[in-house]
Amino acid sequence: MSYTAWIISIGNELLIGKTVNTNAAWLAKKLTLLGYEVRRVITIPDNEEDEVEVFRDAVRRGIRVVISTGGLGPTFDDRTSEYLAKALNRKYVINDDALRMVVETFKAKGLELTEPRLKQAKMPEGARPLPNPVGTAPGIWVEEGNTIIIALPGVPSEMMGIFENYVEPKLREIGPKLHFVEKSITVKGVPEADLAPIIERGMKMSSRVYIKSHPKGHEIRAPLVEIHIYVSSEDVRNAENEINKIVDYLVTSIKEKGGEILS
């Protein structure tokens, strides 16, 4: 089976340079780590012609995984789910599971469920909603032939939250059988902001590495940061060698910054 992927970034703000497309770079790294071959990263405006065309083209070419970001919100120009339904020649309907998610979210926030907000529960018939742990609009998982289309919000925190909690585990399960090796280190005495360039260089050491920092202490008074590293490879020994090389680099660089490694 082919494990190809496209990333579709939707939004006029991306095309005019108002917003930097960090979502695409983040997703490309994640998909590569999971063993998917990212063939295209496409940026298109919020309009029916372009969205319908690109979704249909991906299905026609048999791309295994298509991930779009943007256009799932309550405003008048957030119409990705509607255009996706048209691209797949499916009815655009209220999804009962998505409706429950949307109702619960707005009730919890004490907000009125208006018609524009209700729109976030509509999606192509036969789609599955993906819970949004950060915002209000559920993601969408829909399959057409051999192609899986996953529509995610454009807000980075919402996109990442849905992907890491609900998309990544499933793509790992159905994707190529890779070995994943994980390690964590805890750093004392260096603020997360000062660790960022070190982590960025570590990420560039391999196409199959992902590094995430989790602040545990006060950023200035008592910085304490957990750094999680994981690497994938077809061969477990290669994965172990890669992660050891990256961890050695991180530890050395952090100590040069005056940091203390607790674990």
Backbone hydrogen bonds, N-H to C=O, Kabsch-Sander energy under -0.5 kcal/mol:
donor,donor_aa,acceptor,acceptor_aa,energy
5,A,37,E,-2.2
6,W,65,V,-2.1
7,I,40,R,-2.3
8,I,67,I,-3.0
9,S,7,I,-0.6
9,S,42,I,-3.6
10,I,8,I,-0.6
10,I,69,T,-2.7
11,G,44,I,-2.5
14,L,11,G,-1.1
15,L,11,G,-1.1
16,I,12,N,-1.6
17,G,14,L,-0.7
18,K,13,E,-1.2
19,T,13,E,-2.0
22,T,20,V,-2.1
25,A,21,N,-0.9
26,W,22,T,-2.2
27,L,23,N,-2.7
28,A,24,A,-2.6
29,K,25,A,-1.9
30,K,26,W,-2.1
31,L,27,L,-3.1
32,T,28,A,-2.2
33,L,29,K,-2.2
34,L,30,K,-1.6
35,G,32,T,-1.5
36,Y,31,L,-2.6
37,E,3,Y,-3.1
38,V,36,Y,-0.8
39,R,5,A,-2.7
39,R,37,E,-0.8
40,R,5,A,-1.0
42,I,7,I,-3.1
44,I,9,S,-2.6
47,N,45,P,-2.1
51,E,47,N,-2.1
52,V,48,E,-2.7
53,E,49,E,-2.0
54,V,50,D,-2.2
55,F,51,E,-2.1
56,R,52,V,-2.2
57,D,53,E,-2.3
58,A,54,V,-2.0
59,V,55,F,-1.9
60,R,56,R,-2.8
61,R,57,D,-2.1
62,G,59,V,-1.1
63,I,58,A,-2.2
65,V,4,T,-1.9
66,V,148,I,-3.0
67,I,6,W,-2.4
68,S,66,V,-0.5
68,S,150,I,-2.6
69,T,8,I,-2.2
70,G,152,L,-2.0
78,D,75,T,-1.7
79,R,77,D,-1.3
80,T,71,G,-1.9
81,S,71,G,-0.6
83,Y,79,R,-2.6
84,L,80,T,-2.5
85,A,81,S,-1.9
86,K,82,E,-1.9
87,A,83,Y,-2.4
88,L,84,L,-1.8
89,N,86,K,-1.2
90,R,85,A,-2.9
93,V,91,K,-0.8
93,V,123,M,-2.2
95,N,121,A,-2.8
96,D,94,I,-0.6
99,L,95,N,-2.8
100,R,96,D,-1.9
101,M,97,D,-1.9
102,V,98,A,-2.6
103,V,99,L,-2.8
104,E,100,R,-2.4
105,T,101,M,-2.2
106,F,102,V,-2.3
107,K,103,V,-2.3
108,A,104,E,-2.3
109,K,105,T,-1.4
110,G,107,K,-1.2
111,L,106,F,-2.9
114,T,112,E,-1.4
118,L,114,T,-2.5
119,K,115,E,-1.5
120,Q,117,R,-1.4
121,A,118,L,-2.3
122,K,119,K,-1.8
123,M,93,V,-2.7
125,E,91,K,-2.5
127,A,124,P,-2.1
128,R,141,W,-2.9
130,L,139,G,-2.3
139,G,130,L,-2.6
140,I,151,A,-2.4
141,W,128,R,-2.5
142,V,149,I,-2.6
144,E,147,T,-2.8
147,T,144,E,-2.1
148,I,64,R,-2.9
149,I,142,V,-3.3
149,I,147,T,-0.5
150,I,66,V,-3.3
150,I,148,I,-0.5
151,A,140,I,-2.2
151,A,149,I,-0.5
152,L,68,S,-2.8
152,L,150,I,-0.5
158,E,155,V,-0.6
159,M,155,V,-2.7
160,M,156,P,-2.9
161,G,157,S,-2.0
162,I,158,E,-2.4
163,F,159,M,-2.4
164,E,160,M,-2.9
165,N,161,G,-1.6
166,Y,162,I,-2.5
167,V,162,I,-1.3
167,V,163,F,-0.8
168,E,163,F,-3.7
171,L,167,V,-2.6
172,R,168,E,-2.4
173,E,169,P,-1.6
174,I,170,K,-2.3
175,G,171,L,-1.2
178,L,176,P,-1.4
179,H,233,S,-3.2
181,V,231,V,-2.7
183,K,229,I,-2.8
185,I,227,I,-2.4
187,V,225,V,-3.4
188,K,260,E,-3.0
189,G,223,P,-2.5
194,D,191,P,-0.7
195,L,191,P,-1.2
196,A,192,E,-1.3
199,I,195,L,-2.6
200,E,196,A,-2.5
201,R,197,P,-2.0
202,G,198,I,-2.0
203,M,199,I,-2.3
204,K,200,E,-1.1
205,M,202,G,-1.3
206,S,203,M,-0.8
209,V,206,S,-0.8
210,Y,230,Y,-2.3
212,K,228,H,-2.5
214,H,226,E,-3.0
216,K,224,L,-4.0
217,G,224,L,-1.7
218,H,222,A,-0.6
222,A,218,H,-0.6
225,V,187,V,-2.6
226,E,214,H,-2.7
227,I,185,I,-3.5
228,H,212,K,-3.1
228,H,226,E,-0.5
229,I,183,K,-3.3
230,Y,210,Y,-2.2
231,V,181,V,-2.5
232,S,208,R,-1.7
233,S,179,H,-1.8
239,A,235,D,-2.0
240,E,236,V,-2.3
241,N,237,R,-2.5
242,E,238,N,-2.6
243,I,239,A,-2.5
244,N,240,E,-2.2
245,K,241,N,-2.0
246,I,242,E,-2.1
247,V,243,I,-2.7
248,D,244,N,-2.3
249,Y,245,K,-1.7
250,L,246,I,-2.5
251,V,247,V,-2.8
252,T,248,D,-2.3
253,S,249,Y,-2.6
254,I,250,L,-2.6
255,K,251,V,-2.2
256,E,252,T,-1.8
257,K,253,S,-0.9
258,G,255,K,-1.5
259,G,254,I,-2.5
260,E,188,K,-2.7
262,L,186,T,-3.1
262,L,260,E,-0.6
263,S,186,T,-0.8
